[in-house]
Amino acid sequence: MMPLGERRQITALFCDLIDSVKLTTQLDPEEWLEIVDAYYGVARDVITSFKGRILDYVGDGIAAYFGYPLSDEDATCDAVKAALRLSEEIPLLETSLNLKLQDRKSTRLNSSHANISYA
């Protein structure tokens, strides 16, 4: 448990599917849910394999953090490694689902630092 008054740096990662609204207009609801469920599964597995934790699922996006609740000086590197792995895994998922996303990047990834403190 984190002592009162401690401040620490964590690294946050957010990833989502690009142009998902457009994609939903091209698919049946069942197909869309299959894609999102598969995407969530791949992202969850990758994030947790690098000691990340899922904070929230927001639409087709995932907010995750690294370095909390246990402090980890490698949190930033782990978040970047997770983002790189996601950029490799999502195209494989697209292939396995026979998804064509017009030869573009289909996932947007963003990582940044945050300071958290408890009083």
Disulfide bonds with the S-S distance in Angstrom:
none
